[in-house]
Each structure stands twice: as C-alpha cells, then as structure tokens.
Amino acid sequence: MTVPLPPAPASPYPEASQATTILVLGILSLVCCSPLGIVALVMGNNEIRAIDEGRRPPENRGTANAGRICGIIGLVILGLGLVLLATGMVAIPMLNETFVG
C-alpha cells in the first residue's frame, strides 16, 4: 500500500525568482555576447524592485545583484570595444596616407 505524499507548501511569494537567469545572462555578457548585458541589467533592476516590493523571495537578491553587475561590466567592455573599433577605423586610413603618399 502506498502512502500519498502531502502537497508541497505554497510559496509566500506570488512570483518566481529570475535571479539565476539574470546571473547566467550577466556571465554570458562577459564571456561571449556583450549585448546580453543590457538584458541582464534591465532584468536585474526589475528583480531587485520586485524583491523590494515583496513579490519575490529576498534570498535571491545577491544572485540578482551579481548578474546585474556582470551585465554592467559586459556593457562597459562593449563600449570600450566600440570606441577602439571607431578609433581604429579612423586611424588606419590616416596611417595609410602617411606611409604611402
């Protein structure tokens, strides 16, 4: 005879946390795809706001904040890369004219 398991207790928070997703997106923005930093930053801000409003569990605040910070660093790397690309596109033709003609 099998005894049925009791139902799982309901969460006191109406929404599930997205902190792990935010952290994964933040790490991916550092490693391979910097534009994901925008998504991590926006989702991180929304998650922190939802935690402050009591809609999501506060235990995940550190994970959400870490993902948000990784997203910010990814965006800084993207910005530096774009600046270097732009200055390289300007500097290379100027160097070419200097040495050729």
N, CA, C and O atoms as CSV, one atom per row, in Angstrom:
chain,resi,resn,atom,element,x,y,z
A,1,MET,N,N,0.830,-1.171,0.000
A,1,MET,CA,C,0.000,0.000,0.000
A,1,MET,C,C,0.887,1.251,0.000
A,1,MET,O,O,1.836,1.353,0.777
A,2,THR,N,N,0.571,2.160,-0.851
A,2,THR,CA,C,1.354,3.390,-0.972
A,2,THR,C,C,0.670,4.526,-0.227
A,2,THR,O,O,-0.546,4.709,-0.271
A,3,VAL,N,N,1.512,5.269,0.452
A,3,VAL,CA,C,1.001,6.427,1.189
A,3,VAL,C,C,1.226,7.662,0.309
A,3,VAL,O,O,2.356,7.922,-0.103
A,4,PRO,N,N,0.179,8.416,0.018
A,4,PRO,CA,C,0.369,9.611,-0.820
A,4,PRO,C,C,1.186,10.672,-0.086
A,4,PRO,O,O,1.076,10.844,1.128
A,5,LEU,N,N,1.992,11.365,-0.850
A,5,LEU,CA,C,2.808,12.438,-0.287
A,5,LEU,C,C,1.941,13.664,-0.033
A,5,LEU,O,O,1.003,13.937,-0.782
A,6,PRO,N,N,2.257,14.394,1.016
A,6,PRO,CA,C,1.500,15.628,1.249
A,6,PRO,C,C,1.867,16.665,0.183
A,6,PRO,O,O,2.971,16.644,-0.360
A,7,PRO,N,N,0.948,17.552,-0.103
A,7,PRO,CA,C,1.260,18.581,-1.109
A,7,PRO,C,C,2.387,19.496,-0.632
A,7,PRO,O,O,2.556,19.735,0.563
A,8,ALA,N,N,3.149,19.997,-1.600
A,8,ALA,CA,C,4.247,20.916,-1.276
A,8,ALA,C,C,3.665,22.214,-0.728
A,8,ALA,O,O,2.613,22.668,-1.179
A,9,PRO,N,N,4.344,22.805,0.237
A,9,PRO,CA,C,3.821,24.062,0.789
A,9,PRO,C,C,3.887,25.172,-0.263
A,9,PRO,O,O,4.832,25.264,-1.046
A,10,ALA,N,N,2.881,25.982,-0.252
A,10,ALA,CA,C,2.816,27.098,-1.202
A,10,ALA,C,C,3.838,28.164,-0.814
A,10,ALA,O,O,4.082,28.409,0.368
A,11,SER,N,N,4.423,28.786,-1.819
A,11,SER,CA,C,5.393,29.844,-1.578
A,11,SER,C,C,4.657,31.101,-1.105
A,11,SER,O,O,3.585,31.417,-1.620
A,12,PRO,N,N,5.219,31.816,-0.136
A,12,PRO,CA,C,4.571,33.054,0.301
A,12,PRO,C,C,4.736,34.193,-0.704
A,12,PRO,O,O,4.166,35.271,-0.529
A,13,TYR,N,N,5.518,33.949,-1.755
A,13,TYR,CA,C,5.763,34.991,-2.756
A,13,TYR,C,C,4.979,34.656,-4.014
A,13,TYR,O,O,5.025,33.514,-4.473
A,14,PRO,N,N,4.264,35.615,-4.583
A,14,PRO,CA,C,3.413,35.323,-5.737
A,14,PRO,C,C,4.168,35.076,-7.043
A,14,PRO,O,O,3.595,34.521,-7.981
A,15,GLU,N,N,5.423,35.468,-7.126
A,15,GLU,CA,C,6.177,35.303,-8.373
A,15,GLU,C,C,7.463,34.528,-8.119
A,15,GLU,O,O,8.069,34.636,-7.053
A,16,ALA,N,N,7.867,33.749,-9.109
A,16,ALA,CA,C,9.119,33.003,-9.015
A,16,ALA,C,C,10.295,33.933,-9.330
A,16,ALA,O,O,10.168,34.870,-10.118
A,17,SER,N,N,11.421,33.660,-8.711
A,17,SER,CA,C,12.610,34.485,-8.910
A,17,SER,C,C,13.256,34.193,-10.262
A,17,SER,O,O,13.238,33.058,-10.738
A,18,GLN,N,N,13.814,35.211,-10.862
A,18,GLN,CA,C,14.561,35.083,-12.116
A,18,GLN,C,C,16.041,35.371,-11.901
A,18,GLN,O,O,16.763,35.655,-12.856
A,19,ALA,N,N,16.493,35.301,-10.667
A,19,ALA,CA,C,17.866,35.684,-10.335
A,19,ALA,C,C,18.898,34.813,-11.037
A,19,ALA,O,O,19.924,35.322,-11.489
A,20,THR,N,N,18.650,33.516,-11.139
A,20,THR,CA,C,19.613,32.627,-11.791
A,20,THR,C,C,19.723,32.954,-13.278
A,20,THR,O,O,20.820,32.947,-13.835
A,21,THR,N,N,18.607,33.236,-13.912
A,21,THR,CA,C,18.625,33.629,-15.325
A,21,THR,C,C,19.413,34.913,-15.510
A,21,THR,O,O,20.172,35.046,-16.470
A,22,ILE,N,N,19.240,35.847,-14.608
A,22,ILE,CA,C,19.956,37.126,-14.684
A,22,ILE,C,C,21.456,36.903,-14.542
A,22,ILE,O,O,22.249,37.507,-15.264
A,23,LEU,N,N,21.843,36.038,-13.614
A,23,LEU,CA,C,23.264,35.749,-13.430
A,23,LEU,C,C,23.854,35.079,-14.668
A,23,LEU,O,O,24.962,35.419,-15.084
A,24,VAL,N,N,23.132,34.135,-15.259
A,24,VAL,CA,C,23.614,33.468,-16.474
A,24,VAL,C,C,23.773,34.478,-17.609
A,24,VAL,O,O,24.779,34.453,-18.318
A,25,LEU,N,N,22.801,35.359,-17.788
A,25,LEU,CA,C,22.901,36.377,-18.842
A,25,LEU,C,C,24.071,37.331,-18.576
A,25,LEU,O,O,24.773,37.726,-19.507
A,26,GLY,N,N,24.279,37.698,-17.318
A,26,GLY,CA,C,25.400,38.575,-16.980
A,26,GLY,C,C,26.736,37.925,-17.278
A,26,GLY,O,O,27.638,38.576,-17.807
A,27,ILE,N,N,26.877,36.637,-16.943
A,27,ILE,CA,C,28.130,35.927,-17.228
A,27,ILE,C,C,28.329,35.780,-18.727
A,27,ILE,O,O,29.445,35.944,-19.222
A,28,LEU,N,N,27.263,35.474,-19.457
A,28,LEU,CA,C,27.382,35.374,-20.920
A,28,LEU,C,C,27.773,36.712,-21.541
A,28,LEU,O,O,28.479,36.746,-22.548
A,29,SER,N,N,27.316,37.814,-20.944
A,29,SER,CA,C,27.705,39.126,-21.479
A,29,SER,C,C,29.195,39.378,-21.291
A,29,SER,O,O,29.806,40.109,-22.071
A,30,LEU,N,N,29.781,38.776,-20.258
A,30,LEU,CA,C,31.226,38.909,-20.053
A,30,LEU,C,C,32.021,38.005,-20.977
A,30,LEU,O,O,33.086,38.387,-21.461
A,31,VAL,N,N,31.512,36.817,-21.222
A,31,VAL,CA,C,32.282,35.786,-21.913
A,31,VAL,C,C,32.174,35.886,-23.427
A,31,VAL,O,O,33.187,35.840,-24.124
A,32,CYS,N,N,30.956,36.022,-23.943
A,32,CYS,CA,C,30.845,35.883,-25.400
A,32,CYS,C,C,29.932,36.882,-26.088
A,32,CYS,O,O,30.114,37.131,-27.280
A,33,CYS,N,N,28.969,37.460,-25.407
A,33,CYS,CA,C,27.986,38.280,-26.110
A,33,CYS,C,C,27.637,39.511,-25.270
A,33,CYS,O,O,26.671,39.496,-24.506
A,34,SER,N,N,28.406,40.542,-25.412
A,34,SER,CA,C,28.250,41.736,-24.580
A,34,SER,C,C,26.864,42.376,-24.625
A,34,SER,O,O,26.428,42.901,-23.600
A,35,PRO,N,N,26.141,42.362,-25.757
A,35,PRO,CA,C,24.803,42.968,-25.739
A,35,PRO,C,C,23.832,42.313,-24.760
A,35,PRO,O,O,22.823,42.922,-24.406
A,36,LEU,N,N,24.111,41.082,-24.313
A,36,LEU,CA,C,23.259,40.467,-23.297
A,36,LEU,C,C,23.337,41.219,-21.975
A,36,LEU,O,O,22.491,41.032,-21.100
A,37,GLY,N,N,24.341,42.062,-21.827
A,37,GLY,CA,C,24.459,42.881,-20.625
A,37,GLY,C,C,23.274,43.810,-20.447
A,37,GLY,O,O,22.872,44.092,-19.318
A,38,ILE,N,N,22.710,44.290,-21.548
A,38,ILE,CA,C,21.524,45.154,-21.481
A,38,ILE,C,C,20.368,44.376,-20.866
A,38,ILE,O,O,19.669,44.880,-19.987
A,39,VAL,N,N,20.170,43.139,-21.336
A,39,VAL,CA,C,19.082,42.306,-20.832
A,39,VAL,C,C,19.302,41.995,-19.353
A,39,VAL,O,O,18.368,42.070,-18.555
A,40,ALA,N,N,20.531,41.647,-18.989
A,40,ALA,CA,C,20.844,41.337,-17.591
A,40,ALA,C,C,20.620,42.548,-16.690
A,40,ALA,O,O,20.117,42.413,-15.575
A,41,LEU,N,N,20.989,43.713,-17.169
A,41,LEU,CA,C,20.825,44.932,-16.374
A,41,LEU,C,C,19.346,45.255,-16.166
A,41,LEU,O,O,18.929,45.551,-15.047
A,42,VAL,N,N,18.560,45.201,-17.224
A,42,VAL,CA,C,17.131,45.517,-17.112
A,42,VAL,C,C,16.419,44.486,-16.241
A,42,VAL,O,O,15.646,44.844,-15.352
A,43,MET,N,N,16.681,43.207,-16.501
A,43,MET,CA,C,16.040,42.159,-15.698
A,43,MET,C,C,16.486,42.230,-14.245
A,43,MET,O,O,15.688,41.988,-13.339
A,44,GLY,N,N,17.765,42.562,-14.013
A,44,GLY,CA,C,18.270,42.691,-12.649
A,44,GLY,C,C,17.599,43.820,-11.893
A,44,GLY,O,O,17.251,43.670,-10.722
A,45,ASN,N,N,17.417,44.944,-12.555
A,45,ASN,CA,C,16.723,46.066,-11.915
A,45,ASN,C,C,15.279,45.697,-11.585
A,45,ASN,O,O,14.779,46.035,-10.512
A,46,ASN,N,N,14.605,44.999,-12.515
A,46,ASN,CA,C,13.225,44.580,-12.262
A,46,ASN,C,C,13.153,43.574,-11.109
A,46,ASN,O,O,12.232,43.622,-10.294
A,47,GLU,N,N,14.120,42.674,-11.047
A,47,GLU,CA,C,14.147,41.672,-9.972
A,47,GLU,C,C,14.360,42.332,-8.612
A,47,GLU,O,O,13.676,41.995,-7.645
A,48,ILE,N,N,15.297,43.262,-8.531
A,48,ILE,CA,C,15.550,43.964,-7.265
A,48,ILE,C,C,14.304,44.731,-6.837
A,48,ILE,O,O,13.957,44.743,-5.656
A,49,ARG,N,N,13.632,45.370,-7.791
A,49,ARG,CA,C,12.413,46.108,-7.488
A,49,ARG,C,C,11.320,45.155,-6.969
A,49,ARG,O,O,10.616,45.473,-6.011
A,50,ALA,N,N,11.190,43.985,-7.615
A,50,ALA,CA,C,10.186,43.006,-7.187
A,50,ALA,C,C,10.506,42.456,-5.798
A,50,ALA,O,O,9.594,42.194,-5.013
A,51,ILE,N,N,11.786,42.279,-5.488
A,51,ILE,CA,C,12.182,41.824,-4.151
A,51,ILE,C,C,11.840,42.889,-3.116
A,51,ILE,O,O,11.332,42.574,-2.040
A,52,ASP,N,N,12.117,44.147,-3.440
A,52,ASP,CA,C,11.805,45.236,-2.513
A,52,ASP,C,C,10.302,45.364,-2.268
A,52,ASP,O,O,9.873,45.745,-1.179
A,53,GLU,N,N,9.504,45.041,-3.295
A,53,GLU,CA,C,8.043,45.125,-3.172
A,53,GLU,C,C,7.450,43.882,-2.524
A,53,GLU,O,O,6.250,43.846,-2.250
A,54,GLY,N,N,8.271,42.858,-2.272
A,54,GLY,CA,C,7.783,41.655,-1.621
A,54,GLY,C,C,7.143,40.645,-2.548
A,54,GLY,O,O,6.478,39.718,-2.087
A,55,ARG,N,N,7.333,40.808,-3.857
A,55,ARG,CA,C,6.737,39.869,-4.808
A,55,ARG,C,C,7.623,38.667,-5.082
A,55,ARG,O,O,7.143,37.653,-5.589
A,56,ARG,N,N,8.914,38.759,-4.755
A,56,ARG,CA,C,9.858,37.663,-4.999
A,56,ARG,C,C,10.701,37.431,-3.755
A,56,ARG,O,O,10.853,38.337,-2.937
A,57,PRO,N,N,11.253,36.229,-3.599
A,57,PRO,CA,C,11.998,35.905,-2.372
A,57,PRO,C,C,13.272,36.736,-2.212
A,57,PRO,O,O,14.038,36.876,-3.166
A,58,PRO,N,N,13.506,37.282,-1.030
A,58,PRO,CA,C,14.688,38.123,-0.809
A,58,PRO,C,C,15.997,37.344,-0.767
A,58,PRO,O,O,17.067,37.948,-0.841
A,59,GLU,N,N,15.939,36.012,-0.650
A,59,GLU,CA,C,17.166,35.216,-0.608
A,59,GLU,C,C,17.957,35.321,-1.911
A,59,GLU,O,O,19.162,35.070,-1.926
A,60,ASN,N,N,17.294,35.687,-2.993
A,60,ASN,CA,C,17.933,35.730,-4.306
A,60,ASN,C,C,18.454,37.117,-4.678
A,60,ASN,O,O,18.872,37.340,-5.814
A,61,ARG,N,N,18.432,38.038,-3.737
A,61,ARG,CA,C,18.882,39.410,-4.017
A,61,ARG,C,C,20.353,39.444,-4.432
A,61,ARG,O,O,20.709,40.152,-5.374
A,62,GLY,N,N,21.207,38.694,-3.747
A,62,GLY,CA,C,22.638,38.690,-4.068
A,62,GLY,C,C,22.915,38.135,-5.453
A,62,GLY,O,O,23.768,38.653,-6.174
A,63,THR,N,N,22.197,37.084,-5.828
A,63,THR,CA,C,22.371,36.499,-7.165
A,63,THR,C,C,21.927,37.488,-8.242
A,63,THR,O,O,22.601,37.659,-9.257
A,64,ALA,N,N,20.788,38.133,-8.009
A,64,ALA,CA,C,20.298,39.118,-8.981
A,64,ALA,C,C,21.257,40.296,-9.088
A,64,ALA,O,O,21.508,40.799,-10.183
A,65,ASN,N,N,21.788,40.730,-7.967
A,65,ASN,CA,C,22.726,41.857,-7.977
A,65,ASN,C,C,24.027,41.479,-8.683
A,65,ASN,O,O,24.590,42.288,-9.420
A,66,ALA,N,N,24.509,40.247,-8.459
A,66,ALA,CA,C,25.726,39.791,-9.141
A,66,ALA,C,C,25.518,39.743,-10.653
A,66,ALA,O,O,26.399,40.149,-11.411
A,67,GLY,N,N,24.372,39.254,-11.096
A,67,GLY,CA,C,24.070,39.224,-12.527
A,67,GLY,C,C,23.977,40.615,-13.114
A,67,GLY,O,O,24.424,40.866,-14.234
A,68,ARG,N,N,23.385,41.523,-12.339
A,68,ARG,CA,C,23.271,42.909,-12.794
A,68,ARG,C,C,24.650,43.549,-12.928
A,68,ARG,O,O,24.909,44.262,-13.897
A,69,ILE,N,N,25.528,43.303,-11.973
A,69,ILE,CA,C,26.885,43.857,-12.027
A,69,ILE,C,C,27.673,43.261,-13.196
A,69,ILE,O,O,28.396,43.979,-13.887
A,70,CYS,N,N,27.536,41.956,-13.418
A,70,CYS,CA,C,28.191,41.335,-14.583
A,70,CYS,C,C,27.682,41.963,-15.877
A,70,CYS,O,O,28.457,42.189,-16.806
A,71,GLY,N,N,26.385,42.244,-15.938
A,71,GLY,CA,C,25.820,42.903,-17.117
A,71,GLY,C,C,26.399,44.290,-17.337
A,71,GLY,O,O,26.671,44.686,-18.470
A,72,ILE,N,N,26.584,45.025,-16.248
A,72,ILE,CA,C,27.177,46.365,-16.353
A,72,ILE,C,C,28.612,46.266,-16.871
A,72,ILE,O,O,29.010,47.037,-17.743
A,73,ILE,N,N,29.384,45.327,-16.342
A,73,ILE,CA,C,30.764,45.148,-16.797
A,73,ILE,C,C,30.785,44.733,-18.269
A,73,ILE,O,O,31.629,45.197,-19.035
A,74,GLY,N,N,29.855,43.861,-18.660
A,74,GLY,CA,C,29.759,43.472,-20.073
A,74,GLY,C,C,29.461,44.660,-20.969
A,74,GLY,O,O,30.002,44.759,-22.070
A,75,LEU,N,N,28.606,45.563,-20.509
A,75,LEU,CA,C,28.301,46.764,-21.295
A,75,LEU,C,C,29.502,47.702,-21.385
A,75,LEU,O,O,29.725,48.325,-22.422
A,76,VAL,N,N,30.271,47.805,-20.311
A,76,VAL,CA,C,31.489,48.627,-20.343
A,76,VAL,C,C,32.482,48.047,-21.353
A,76,VAL,O,O,33.102,48.788,-22.116
A,77,ILE,N,N,32.628,46.734,-21.351
A,77,ILE,CA,C,33.524,46.079,-22.319
A,77,ILE,C,C,33.037,46.326,-23.742
A,77,ILE,O,O,33.837,46.593,-24.639
A,78,LEU,N,N,31.718,46.236,-23.950
A,78,LEU,CA,C,31.150,46.515,-25.274
A,78,LEU,C,C,31.447,47.949,-25.692
A,78,LEU,O,O,31.838,48.196,-26.833
A,79,GLY,N,N,31.262,48.897,-24.773
A,79,GLY,CA,C,31.531,50.304,-25.080
A,79,GLY,C,C,32.989,50.553,-25.424
A,79,GLY,O,O,33.295,51.278,-26.371
A,80,LEU,N,N,33.890,49.952,-24.654
A,80,LEU,CA,C,35.317,50.110,-24.956
A,80,LEU,C,C,35.667,49.505,-26.311
A,80,LEU,O,O,36.460,50.065,-27.068
A,81,GLY,N,N,35.068,48.357,-26.606
A,81,GLY,CA,C,35.318,47.730,-27.905
A,81,GLY,C,C,34.833,48.594,-29.054
A,81,GLY,O,O,35.501,48.701,-30.083
A,82,LEU,N,N,33.669,49.210,-28.881
A,82,LEU,CA,C,33.148,50.087,-29.933
A,82,LEU,C,C,34.020,51.330,-30.107
A,82,LEU,O,O,34.236,51.783,-31.231
A,83,VAL,N,N,34.521,51.881,-29.001
A,83,VAL,CA,C,35.414,53.046,-29.087
A,83,VAL,C,C,36.703,52.666,-29.798
A,83,VAL,O,O,37.177,53.403,-30.662
A,84,LEU,N,N,37.273,51.519,-29.440
A,84,LEU,CA,C,38.501,51.075,-30.102
A,84,LEU,C,C,38.268,50.793,-31.586
A,84,LEU,O,O,39.120,51.097,-32.422
A,85,LEU,N,N,37.138,50.224,-31.900
A,85,LEU,CA,C,36.807,49.967,-33.300
A,85,LEU,C,C,36.676,51.277,-34.079
A,85,LEU,O,O,37.187,51.399,-35.193
A,86,ALA,N,N,35.990,52.250,-33.487
A,86,ALA,CA,C,35.803,53.532,-34.166
A,86,ALA,C,C,37.126,54.264,-34.347
A,86,ALA,O,O,37.379,54.824,-35.413
A,87,THR,N,N,37.972,54.267,-33.324
A,87,THR,CA,C,39.251,54.962,-33.463
A,87,THR,C,C,40.168,54.224,-34.439
A,87,THR,O,O,40.960,54.848,-35.146
A,88,GLY,N,N,40.059,52.909,-34.474
A,88,GLY,CA,C,40.855,52.145,-35.443
A,88,GLY,C,C,40.415,52.423,-36.866
A,88,GLY,O,O,41.247,52.487,-37.771
A,89,MET,N,N,39.120,52.589,-37.074
A,89,MET,CA,C,38.618,52.870,-38.419
A,89,MET,C,C,39.045,54.253,-38.887
A,89,MET,O,O,39.172,54.496,-40.087
A,90,VAL,N,N,39.263,55.151,-37.946
A,90,VAL,CA,C,39.718,56.491,-38.300
A,90,VAL,C,C,41.231,56.516,-38.452
A,90,VAL,O,O,41.750,57.166,-39.360
A,91,ALA,N,N,41.944,55.819,-37.579
A,91,ALA,CA,C,43.401,55.906,-37.550
A,91,ALA,C,C,44.062,55.140,-38.686
A,91,ALA,O,O,45.074,55.606,-39.211
A,92,ILE,N,N,43.546,54.005,-39.082
A,92,ILE,CA,C,44.187,53.199,-40.116
A,92,ILE,C,C,44.249,53.919,-41.455
A,92,ILE,O,O,45.310,53.907,-42.079
A,93,PRO,N,N,43.176,54.549,-41.936
A,93,PRO,CA,C,43.316,55.294,-43.193
A,93,PRO,C,C,44.308,56.460,-43.100
A,93,PRO,O,O,44.989,56.787,-44.072
A,94,MET,N,N,44.379,57.084,-41.913
A,94,MET,CA,C,45.328,58.195,-41.756
A,94,MET,C,C,46.764,57.672,-41.795
A,94,MET,O,O,47.631,58.313,-42.388
A,95,LEU,N,N,47.028,56.533,-41.181
A,95,LEU,CA,C,48.363,55.941,-41.222
A,95,LEU,C,C,48.717,55.504,-42.633
A,95,LEU,O,O,49.858,55.648,-43.071
A,96,ASN,N,N,47.744,54.977,-43.332
A,96,ASN,CA,C,47.986,54.529,-44.714
A,96,ASN,C,C,48.390,55.703,-45.603
A,96,ASN,O,O,49.295,55.568,-46.427
A,97,GLU,N,N,47.738,56.838,-45.449
A,97,GLU,CA,C,48.091,58.018,-46.245
A,97,GLU,C,C,49.472,58.542,-45.868
A,97,GLU,O,O,50.201,59.040,-46.725
A,98,THR,N,N,49.833,58.434,-44.605
A,98,THR,CA,C,51.111,58.934,-44.151
A,98,THR,C,C,52.262,58.132,-44.749
A,98,THR,O,O,53.258,58.711,-45.184
A,99,PHE,N,N,52.138,56.813,-44.776
A,99,PHE,CA,C,53.237,55.976,-45.240
A,99,PHE,C,C,53.244,55.793,-46.766
A,99,PHE,O,O,54.302,55.534,-47.340
A,100,VAL,N,N,52.116,55.920,-47.417
A,100,VAL,CA,C,52.067,55.687,-48.862
A,100,VAL,C,C,52.389,56.963,-49.618
A,100,VAL,O,O,53.182,56.949,-50.559
A,101,GLY,N,N,51.801,58.025,-49.225
A,101,GLY,CA,C,51.944,59.174,-50.092
A,101,GLY,C,C,52.470,60.349,-49.436
A,101,GLY,O,O,52.636,61.389,-50.072
